[in-house]
Amino acid sequence: MAKSAAKRKREHLLRNLGKDVTIARNEVDFSTHVRITKSKKAKLQQQYTKYEKHFTKGIIPDGNAFYYVFTV
């Protein structure tokens, strides 16, 4: 299998300068490539808030969709 260009550069630095750049890498306690699917509860909550936004965009700041004016 062929070496990547990055690996060749790392080996070149190690061979010529004695500098191991892999030591400077940060250790991560968790994998950044793990993705989890949403739970049923999370999906339902997303749908609820998605359609709830249509009613909260009104003029009224408390989020009511209907506005009643009583005149006497």
N, C-alpha and C positions, 0 to 999 in steps of 0.2 A: 504494500500500500504506500502511496506517495505521501511525503511530508507536506504539511501546509506551509504557506509562506510565513505565517506567524511563528510556527514552531522552528523553522529554519532561522529566523531572526533571533529568537530566544537562545537557541544553541550557539549562534554566532557570538552573541554578547557574552555568554558563559565561557566560551572557548577563548575569546580574545581579551575580554576585560575582566573575566572572573566574576562578573556580576550576575547573580541569579535573580531575575525579575519575578519569578514565581513566589518568592518570599514576601514581596510587597503586596501580594493579593490579599483582599479582605476575606476573612472566613465568615460565611453566612450560616446561621444556625438552622435555617429553613430553606426549602427549595422555592425559588421564585417562579418555577415553571409549573407548579401544581395548580390546577384549576378545579374547582368543585362546582357541581351543578346546584341550582337553587332547589331548596326544599319546596314541598307543596305549599307550606304556609307562606314562604317568601314569594312564590309566584302569585298566590291569591292576594297578598298584600300589595304587590306591584299593580295588579289589575285594578284593585280597589282604589288606590291612590291615582291611577291613571285616569279613570273615569270620574273620580271625585273632583278633579281639577276643573272640569268644565263648569261646575256649579260655583266654585269658589272664585272665579275670575270676575264676578260682578262688581258693581259699583260699591256695594255695601261692604264695609271692612270686616264685618264679623263672618262673612262667608255664606250668608243666606242667599238662596237663589231667587226668592220672591220677596217683594217689598210691598208692604201694605201701608197705605196712608189713610188715616181716619180723620175725616173733617167733620166738625160738629156745627 
